[in-house]
Amino acid sequence: MKKKTKWMKFRHRVVRNLAFAVLYPYSKWKYGITVEKFKEQGDRAYFVLMNHQTAFDQFFLGMAFQGPVYYVASEDLFSKGWVSSLIRWLVAPIPIKKQVTDVNAVMNCIRVAREGGTIGIAPEGNRTYSGKTEYMSPAIAPLAKKLKRPIALYRIEGGYGVHPRWSDSLRKGKMRGYVSRVIEPEEAAAMTNEELFAEIEKGLYVDEGVADGIFRSAKRAEYLERAMYVCPFCGLSTFQSQGNEIECQKCRRKITYGEDKRLAGIDFDFPFRFTTQWYDYQKDFVNRLDVTQYTDAPLYREHSGLWEVIVYKNKNLLREDAQIALYGDRIVIDEGKENEIRLPFADIMAMSVLGRNKLNIYYGDHVYQLKSDKRFNALKYVNIYFRHKNIRKGDETSTFLGL
């Protein structure tokens, strides 16, 4: 049997040190972050868990720890052809398929741990859209126990104010990244999985639905429609943003997004002070919706590019401009045409949002990806799909909507 090569390479340490020299001053200037170095690390390897607020979080974590950190990253990072090959060579992240059970990812984590490597993962699996630390899979607790490494909980604060997931623009403000808690292997072993999971949730929880800083930008509300699709006055809707304002396309009410993250209606009383509250209302709205009633006419029609993802290799463009119809029980691509693709929710294995607004649909042996213009809201597809899934399972009280 051919012996496996080691995951950890000397070059990973060299790359980490070179990247630190460049990224540390860049991060302080661009993100206004204070990265508190984990001085207690010593020579030990850790299993590092972080909350996920910005696209740069892994770099903040890496600057806090000595030596390379092997991050668990979604398959999208590994499906970019030669770029993915270069990333693998430079830093060797651990690939994982989002929204599905990935045994290979677990085995690779064990492999890296046995080699003495520090592993980094965001248990949310997604950047927060709302400003609050979102759902985490309880499976993170037994994995942490299995690795038998000290668990470092790395908390990032202020990231939602500086760079919300739905925005293309950074705001001038302040961030902080630091280890909030270390759970030793002996301490973790003495806990039940439920107790350990509760400690992880507690150590990573952040709620930025508060006016706790000033975040300056002339584009504070731009692309908030990537996250919001429910109007408190109209129900399911679409929005369009510009500068510091966002407008419902049904009732034409306009909302401003302030420098302190507060929301306010223009010439009317908006019922939510922060996006966290609006986002929670949106989830509650969908969780009260009987989506099985929306099978005759689509909830939404829009255009998008359609790709097929060859996992861990590349992406193939199937259609540059496809019409997408979202029903309460299915997605139909180019409905009524000869090349129509019907994707019933009952046959879809999983669905996930990647980046700001890309949608992956896991259907049989295919992974389809929808990527449209900058205003495309991929979140509603995942939410509606999971609502249908919960109803179909007879679990209508479940509040989990995919993120």
C-alpha positions as CSV (number, residue, x, y, z in Angstrom):
1,M,0.0,0.0,0.0
2,K,1.3,3.4,-1.0
3,K,2.2,5.5,2.1
4,K,0.4,8.8,2.3
5,T,2.5,11.9,2.1
6,K,2.4,14.3,5.0
7,W,-0.2,17.0,4.9
8,M,2.0,19.5,6.7
9,K,4.9,21.0,4.7
10,F,7.8,23.3,5.7
11,R,6.7,25.7,3.0
12,H,3.4,26.3,4.8
13,R,5.3,27.9,7.6
14,V,7.4,30.0,5.2
15,V,4.2,31.1,3.4
16,R,2.5,32.0,6.7
17,N,5.4,34.2,7.8
18,L,5.6,36.0,4.5
19,A,1.9,36.5,4.5
20,F,2.0,37.9,8.0
21,A,4.5,40.5,7.1
22,V,2.2,41.8,4.4
23,L,-1.3,41.2,5.8
24,Y,-0.8,42.4,9.3
25,P,-0.2,46.1,8.4
26,Y,-2.8,45.8,5.6
27,S,-5.5,44.5,7.9
28,K,-4.9,47.2,10.5
29,W,-5.2,49.8,7.8
30,K,-8.0,48.3,5.8
31,Y,-10.2,46.8,8.5
32,G,-9.2,48.8,11.5
33,I,-8.7,45.6,13.4
34,T,-6.8,45.0,16.6
35,V,-5.5,41.4,16.4
36,E,-4.5,40.2,19.9
37,K,-1.7,37.6,19.6
38,F,-2.4,34.4,21.5
39,K,0.7,34.5,23.7
40,E,-0.2,31.4,25.6
41,Q,0.1,29.2,22.6
42,G,3.6,28.0,23.2
43,D,4.5,25.0,21.1
44,R,1.1,23.4,21.3
45,A,-1.2,22.7,18.4
46,Y,-4.9,23.8,18.8
47,F,-8.3,23.2,17.4
48,V,-9.4,26.8,16.7
49,L,-13.0,27.6,16.4
50,M,-14.1,31.1,15.2
51,N,-17.3,33.1,14.6
52,H,-17.5,34.2,11.0
53,Q,-18.1,37.9,10.1
54,T,-15.9,38.9,7.2
55,A,-14.2,37.4,4.2
56,F,-10.8,38.1,5.9
57,D,-11.5,36.3,9.2
58,Q,-9.1,33.4,8.5
59,F,-6.3,35.9,8.1
60,F,-7.1,37.6,11.4
61,L,-7.0,34.2,13.1
62,G,-3.8,33.2,11.4
63,M,-2.1,36.4,12.6
64,A,-3.1,35.6,16.2
65,F,-1.4,32.2,16.2
66,Q,2.2,31.2,15.5
67,G,2.9,28.8,12.6
68,P,0.5,27.8,9.9
69,V,-3.2,27.1,10.6
70,Y,-4.9,24.5,8.4
71,Y,-8.4,25.9,7.6
72,V,-11.4,23.8,6.8
73,A,-12.8,25.5,3.6
74,S,-15.8,24.9,1.4
75,E,-15.5,23.0,-1.9
76,D,-16.0,26.3,-3.9
77,L,-12.5,27.3,-3.0
78,F,-11.2,24.1,-4.6
79,S,-13.2,24.3,-7.8
80,K,-11.4,27.2,-9.5
81,G,-8.9,25.3,-11.6
82,W,-5.3,26.3,-11.4
83,V,-6.0,28.9,-8.7
84,S,-7.2,26.1,-6.4
85,S,-4.1,24.1,-7.2
86,L,-1.9,27.1,-6.2
87,I,-3.9,27.6,-2.9
88,R,-3.5,23.9,-2.1
89,W,0.2,24.1,-2.7
90,L,0.7,27.2,-0.6
91,V,-1.5,26.6,2.5
92,A,-3.2,23.1,2.1
93,P,-6.7,23.9,3.4
94,I,-8.9,21.0,4.3
95,P,-11.8,20.7,1.9
96,I,-15.4,20.2,3.0
97,K,-18.7,19.9,1.2
98,K,-21.2,22.4,2.7
99,Q,-24.6,21.3,3.9
100,V,-23.7,17.6,3.5
101,T,-22.0,15.1,5.9
102,D,-18.4,14.9,4.7
103,V,-16.5,12.0,6.2
104,N,-13.4,12.8,4.2
105,A,-13.2,16.3,5.9
106,V,-13.3,14.7,9.3
107,M,-10.6,12.1,8.4
108,N,-8.4,14.9,7.1
109,C,-8.8,16.9,10.3
110,I,-7.7,13.8,12.3
111,R,-4.8,13.4,9.9
112,V,-3.6,17.0,10.4
113,A,-4.1,16.8,14.2
114,R,-2.0,13.6,14.3
115,E,0.8,15.4,12.4
116,G,0.7,18.1,15.1
117,G,-1.0,20.8,13.0
118,T,-3.3,23.6,14.2
119,I,-6.7,23.4,12.6
120,G,-9.1,26.4,12.1
121,I,-12.8,26.1,11.4
122,A,-15.9,28.4,11.5
123,P,-18.6,26.1,13.0
124,E,-21.3,28.4,11.5
125,G,-20.2,27.3,8.1
126,N,-21.3,30.7,6.8
127,R,-20.6,34.3,7.4
128,T,-23.4,36.0,9.3
129,Y,-25.9,37.9,7.2
130,S,-27.6,39.5,10.3
131,G,-24.8,40.5,12.6
132,K,-25.4,37.7,15.1
133,T,-23.5,34.5,15.4
134,E,-25.7,32.0,13.5
135,Y,-26.6,28.4,13.8
136,M,-23.7,25.9,14.4
137,S,-23.9,22.2,13.9
138,P,-23.7,20.3,17.2
139,A,-21.4,17.8,15.4
140,I,-18.6,20.2,16.1
141,A,-18.4,19.0,19.7
142,P,-17.8,15.3,19.1
143,L,-15.2,16.3,16.4
144,A,-13.4,18.5,18.9
145,K,-13.3,15.7,21.4
146,K,-12.0,13.2,18.8
147,L,-9.1,15.5,17.9
148,K,-7.9,15.6,21.5
149,R,-6.4,19.1,21.1
150,P,-6.9,22.2,23.3
151,I,-9.9,24.1,21.8
152,A,-9.3,27.8,21.3
153,L,-12.4,29.9,20.8
154,Y,-11.5,32.9,18.6
155,R,-14.0,35.7,18.8
156,I,-14.2,38.4,16.1
157,E,-16.1,41.6,17.1
158,G,-17.0,44.6,14.9
159,G,-16.6,42.7,11.6
160,Y,-20.3,43.1,10.7
161,G,-20.0,46.9,11.2
162,V,-16.9,47.1,9.0
163,H,-17.8,44.6,6.3
164,P,-21.3,42.9,6.3
165,R,-21.5,39.8,4.2
166,W,-24.1,41.4,1.9
167,S,-21.8,44.4,1.1
168,D,-19.1,45.0,-1.4
169,S,-17.8,48.0,0.5
170,L,-15.7,48.2,3.7
171,R,-16.6,50.9,6.2
172,K,-14.1,52.8,8.3
173,G,-14.5,51.5,11.8
174,K,-12.9,49.3,14.5
175,M,-12.7,45.6,14.9
176,R,-11.2,43.2,17.4
177,G,-10.0,39.6,17.2
178,Y,-8.9,37.6,20.2
179,V,-9.1,34.2,21.9
180,S,-12.0,34.4,24.3
181,R,-11.6,30.9,25.9
182,V,-9.4,27.8,25.9
183,I,-10.9,24.5,26.7
184,E,-8.3,21.9,27.6
185,P,-8.6,18.3,26.3
186,E,-9.2,17.0,29.8
187,E,-11.9,19.5,30.4
188,A,-13.6,18.7,27.1
189,A,-13.4,14.9,27.8
190,A,-15.2,15.5,31.2
191,M,-18.1,17.2,29.4
192,T,-21.0,15.7,27.6
193,N,-21.3,16.7,23.9
194,E,-24.2,18.9,24.8
195,E,-22.2,20.7,27.5
196,L,-19.2,21.2,25.3
197,F,-21.3,22.5,22.5
198,A,-23.0,25.0,24.8
199,E,-19.5,26.3,25.9
200,I,-18.5,26.7,22.2
201,E,-21.7,28.6,21.4
202,K,-21.2,30.8,24.4
203,G,-17.6,31.6,23.7
204,L,-18.2,32.5,20.0
205,Y,-21.5,34.4,20.3
206,V,-21.6,38.0,19.1
207,D,-24.7,40.2,18.5
208,E,-23.9,43.3,16.6
209,G,-27.5,44.5,16.6
210,V,-26.4,47.4,18.8
211,A,-25.0,50.9,18.3
212,D,-21.5,50.2,19.5
213,G,-19.4,52.1,17.0
214,I,-19.2,54.4,14.0
215,F,-18.7,52.8,10.6
216,R,-18.2,55.4,7.9
217,S,-19.1,54.8,4.2
218,A,-21.1,56.4,1.5
219,K,-22.4,53.0,0.5
220,R,-23.7,51.7,3.8
221,A,-26.9,50.1,2.5
222,E,-25.6,49.0,-0.9
223,Y,-26.6,45.3,-1.7
224,L,-28.5,44.8,1.5
225,E,-31.1,43.2,-0.8
226,R,-28.7,40.2,-1.0
227,A,-29.9,39.5,2.6
228,M,-33.4,40.9,2.9
229,Y,-36.4,39.8,0.8
230,V,-39.3,40.2,3.3
231,C,-40.9,43.6,3.8
232,P,-42.8,44.1,7.2
233,F,-45.5,45.8,5.2
234,C,-45.7,43.7,2.0
235,G,-44.4,40.3,2.9
236,L,-42.3,38.5,0.2
237,S,-40.8,41.3,-1.9
238,T,-37.7,42.5,-3.7
239,F,-35.5,45.5,-2.7
240,Q,-33.1,47.8,-4.4
241,S,-30.4,49.8,-2.7
242,Q,-28.3,52.8,-3.5
243,G,-25.8,54.6,-1.3
244,N,-27.1,54.6,2.2
245,E,-30.7,53.7,1.3
246,I,-32.7,50.6,0.4
247,E,-36.2,50.6,-1.1
248,C,-39.0,48.0,-1.2
249,Q,-40.0,47.5,-4.8
250,K,-43.6,46.9,-3.9
251,C,-44.6,49.6,-1.4
252,R,-41.7,52.0,-2.3
253,R,-40.9,52.6,1.3
254,K,-37.2,53.7,1.8
255,I,-35.0,52.8,4.7
256,T,-31.6,54.4,5.6
257,Y,-28.7,52.5,7.1
258,G,-26.8,54.8,9.6
259,E,-23.2,55.0,10.5
260,D,-24.1,53.4,13.9
261,K,-25.8,50.5,12.0
262,R,-29.3,51.8,12.9
263,L,-32.1,51.5,10.5
264,A,-34.7,54.3,10.0
265,G,-37.6,54.8,7.7
266,I,-37.7,57.9,5.5
267,D,-41.0,59.6,6.3
268,F,-42.4,56.6,8.1
269,D,-41.7,54.5,11.2
270,F,-39.7,51.4,10.4
271,P,-40.3,48.7,13.0
272,F,-36.7,47.5,13.3
273,R,-33.7,49.4,14.6
274,F,-31.0,47.0,13.3
275,T,-30.7,44.4,10.6
276,T,-30.5,41.7,13.3
277,Q,-34.1,42.4,14.2
278,W,-35.2,42.6,10.6
279,Y,-33.5,39.3,9.7
280,D,-35.1,37.6,12.7
281,Y,-38.5,38.9,11.5
282,Q,-37.8,37.5,8.0
283,K,-36.9,34.1,9.4
284,D,-40.1,34.1,11.5
285,F,-42.1,35.1,8.5
286,V,-40.8,32.2,6.4
287,N,-41.3,29.8,9.3
288,R,-45.0,30.7,9.3
289,L,-45.3,30.3,5.6
290,D,-46.9,27.2,4.1
291,V,-44.7,27.1,1.0
292,T,-46.5,24.0,-0.2
293,Q,-49.4,26.3,-1.3
294,Y,-47.1,28.1,-3.8
295,T,-46.9,25.4,-6.5
296,D,-49.0,27.0,-9.3
297,A,-47.3,30.3,-9.7
298,P,-43.6,31.1,-8.8
299,L,-42.8,33.2,-5.8
300,Y,-39.9,34.8,-7.8
301,R,-38.8,34.9,-11.4
302,E,-35.3,36.3,-12.2
303,H,-32.3,35.7,-14.5
304,S,-29.0,34.1,-13.6
305,G,-26.0,32.4,-15.0
306,L,-25.9,28.6,-14.6
307,W,-22.8,26.6,-13.9
308,E,-22.1,23.0,-13.1
309,V,-19.4,22.6,-10.4
310,I,-17.0,19.8,-10.9
311,V,-16.2,19.5,-7.2
312,Y,-12.5,20.0,-6.4
313,K,-11.7,20.7,-10.0
314,N,-13.5,23.5,-11.9
315,K,-16.8,25.0,-13.1
316,N,-18.4,24.7,-16.5
317,L,-20.7,27.4,-17.7
318,L,-24.0,25.8,-18.9
319,R,-26.1,28.9,-19.6
320,E,-25.0,32.5,-19.6
321,D,-28.5,33.9,-19.1
322,A,-31.1,31.4,-17.7
323,Q,-34.5,32.3,-16.4
324,I,-35.0,31.0,-12.8
325,A,-38.5,30.3,-11.3
326,L,-38.7,29.7,-7.6
327,Y,-41.8,27.8,-6.5
328,G,-42.7,26.6,-3.0
329,D,-41.6,23.1,-3.9
330,R,-39.1,23.3,-6.8
331,I,-36.8,25.4,-8.9
332,V,-37.3,25.5,-12.6
333,I,-34.6,26.7,-15.0
334,D,-35.7,28.0,-18.4
335,E,-39.3,27.0,-17.8
336,G,-41.3,26.0,-20.9
337,K,-38.2,25.7,-23.2
338,E,-36.8,22.5,-24.7
339,N,-33.8,22.6,-22.4
340,E,-35.9,23.1,-19.2
341,I,-34.4,21.8,-16.0
342,R,-36.8,21.0,-13.1
343,L,-35.3,20.6,-9.6
344,P,-38.0,19.4,-7.2
345,F,-37.1,20.1,-3.6
346,A,-37.9,16.5,-2.7
347,D,-35.0,15.4,-4.9
348,I,-32.5,18.1,-3.9
349,M,-29.9,16.7,-1.4
350,A,-28.8,20.1,-0.1
351,M,-28.6,23.8,-1.0
352,S,-26.2,26.4,0.3
353,V,-25.1,30.1,-0.2
354,L,-21.4,30.7,-0.9
355,G,-19.7,34.0,-0.7
356,R,-22.1,37.0,-0.9
357,N,-24.7,35.6,-3.2
358,K,-23.8,32.4,-5.1
359,L,-26.2,29.5,-4.8
360,N,-25.1,25.8,-4.9
361,I,-27.8,23.2,-5.5
362,Y,-26.8,19.6,-4.8
363,Y,-29.0,17.5,-7.1
364,G,-28.1,13.8,-7.6
365,D,-24.6,13.6,-9.1
366,H,-24.8,17.3,-10.1
367,V,-23.8,20.4,-8.3
368,Y,-25.4,23.4,-10.0
369,Q,-24.4,26.9,-9.2
370,L,-26.5,30.1,-9.8
371,K,-24.6,33.3,-10.0
372,S,-26.4,36.4,-11.1
373,D,-25.9,40.1,-10.9
374,K,-24.8,42.0,-7.8
375,R,-28.4,42.3,-6.5
376,F,-29.2,38.6,-6.7
377,N,-30.6,37.2,-3.4
378,A,-29.5,33.5,-3.0
379,L,-30.6,33.4,0.6
380,K,-34.3,33.2,-0.2
381,Y,-33.8,30.0,-2.2
382,V,-32.1,28.3,0.7
383,N,-34.7,29.5,3.2
384,I,-37.7,28.4,1.1
385,Y,-36.1,25.0,0.3
386,F,-35.5,24.3,4.0
387,R,-39.0,25.5,5.0
388,H,-40.4,23.0,2.4
389,K,-38.0,20.3,3.8
390,N,-39.2,20.9,7.4
391,I,-42.9,20.7,6.4
392,R,-42.3,17.6,4.3
393,K,-40.6,15.9,7.3
394,G,-43.6,16.8,9.5
395,D,-41.3,19.1,11.5
396,E,-43.2,22.3,10.9
397,T,-42.0,23.8,14.2
398,S,-38.3,23.6,13.2
399,T,-36.8,27.1,12.8
400,F,-33.6,26.1,11.0
401,L,-33.6,27.6,7.4
402,G,-30.3,26.5,6.1
403,L,-27.9,29.0,7.7
